Structures are given as C-alpha cells and as structure tokens.
Amino acid sequence: MSKESFSDKVKGSVNKAKGEVKDQVGNATDDAELQSEGKFDKLKGEAQQKFGEVKEDVSKKAEQKANDLKENAQKKADELKDRYSK
C-alpha cells in the first residue's frame, strides 16, 4: 500500500467520523445546518476512501504489468541469446 493511498483512506475515515458526529449532534439539537455539514463530511470521507482504494488498485496493477513486461523481455532476450550463441 502506498503512503498516498493510505493517507487518503485515513483522511476519509476521519472525515466520515467527523461527519457522523456533526450529523448526530445536529439531529439532537435540531440544527439542520450542522446536520447538513455532517452529511457532506460523511460523503466527502467516503469519496476520499474510495479514491485511496482506486489509487492503490491502479498502483498494484501498474506494478504487476511492469513486472510481466520485464519477465517477457527477459525471456525473449534469453531465447535470442540461446538461438545465436550456438
């Protein structure tokens, strides 16, 4: 897991928790504005978490593709070496 994707996930969790508190306090005090802020923060947190997950997934797939390409290039180089070293 990259530091950046981890950071996004942590920020997302913090915003979701902060939003939940605002939402509940707003609900308990009949403060519609605070409740709306809480709902917004929760959505923002969910988006940040999802963004972190996507970044992590893309990073893993890119790393795997790079490794696959490296392996294929090495195999081809070895085949050519064997063919022309005889």
C-alpha positions as CSV (number, residue, x, y, z in Angstrom):
1,M,0.0,0.0,0.0
2,S,1.4,3.4,-0.9
3,K,1.7,6.2,1.6
4,E,-0.6,8.3,-0.6
5,S,-3.4,5.8,-0.8
6,F,-3.1,5.1,2.9
7,S,-3.3,8.8,3.6
8,D,-6.4,9.2,1.5
9,K,-8.0,6.3,3.4
10,V,-7.2,7.8,6.8
11,K,-8.4,11.2,5.8
12,G,-11.6,9.6,4.5
13,S,-12.1,7.8,7.8
14,V,-11.5,11.0,9.8
15,N,-14.0,12.9,7.7
16,K,-16.6,10.2,7.9
17,A,-16.3,10.1,11.7
18,K,-16.3,13.9,12.0
19,G,-19.4,13.9,9.7
20,E,-21.2,11.3,11.8
21,V,-20.6,13.4,14.9
22,K,-21.9,16.6,13.3
23,D,-24.9,14.7,11.8
24,Q,-25.8,13.2,15.2
25,V,-25.3,16.5,17.1
26,G,-27.2,18.4,14.5
27,N,-30.0,15.9,14.7
28,A,-30.1,16.0,18.5
29,T,-30.1,19.8,18.7
30,D,-32.4,20.4,15.7
31,D,-29.6,22.2,13.9
32,A,-30.3,21.5,10.2
33,E,-27.2,23.3,9.1
34,L,-24.9,21.3,11.3
35,Q,-26.6,18.1,10.2
36,S,-26.1,19.0,6.6
37,E,-22.4,19.7,7.2
38,G,-22.2,16.3,8.8
39,K,-23.8,14.6,5.8
40,F,-21.5,16.4,3.5
41,D,-18.4,15.4,5.6
42,K,-19.5,11.8,5.5
43,L,-19.9,11.9,1.7
44,K,-16.5,13.6,1.4
45,G,-14.9,10.9,3.6
46,E,-16.5,8.1,1.6
47,A,-15.1,9.7,-1.6
48,Q,-11.7,10.1,-0.1
49,Q,-11.6,6.5,1.0
50,K,-12.8,5.3,-2.4
51,F,-10.1,7.5,-4.1
52,G,-7.4,5.9,-1.9
53,E,-8.7,2.4,-2.8
54,V,-8.6,3.2,-6.5
55,K,-5.1,4.7,-6.3
56,E,-3.9,1.5,-4.5
57,D,-5.6,-0.7,-7.1
58,V,-4.1,1.2,-10.0
59,S,-0.7,1.2,-8.4
60,K,-0.8,-2.6,-7.9
61,K,-2.0,-3.3,-11.4
62,A,0.7,-1.0,-12.9
63,E,3.4,-2.7,-10.8
64,Q,2.2,-6.1,-11.9
65,K,2.1,-5.1,-15.6
66,A,5.6,-3.7,-15.3
67,N,6.8,-7.0,-13.8
68,D,5.1,-9.0,-16.5
69,L,6.7,-6.9,-19.2
70,K,10.1,-7.3,-17.6
71,E,9.7,-11.0,-17.4
72,N,8.6,-11.3,-21.0
73,A,11.6,-9.1,-22.1
74,Q,14.0,-11.3,-20.2
75,K,12.5,-14.5,-21.7
76,K,12.8,-13.1,-25.2
77,A,16.4,-12.0,-24.5
78,D,17.3,-15.4,-23.2
79,E,15.7,-17.1,-26.3
80,L,17.7,-14.8,-28.7
81,K,20.8,-15.4,-26.7
82,D,20.3,-19.2,-26.9
83,R,19.5,-19.1,-30.6
84,Y,22.5,-17.0,-31.7
85,S,25.1,-18.4,-29.3
86,K,25.1,-21.8,-31.0
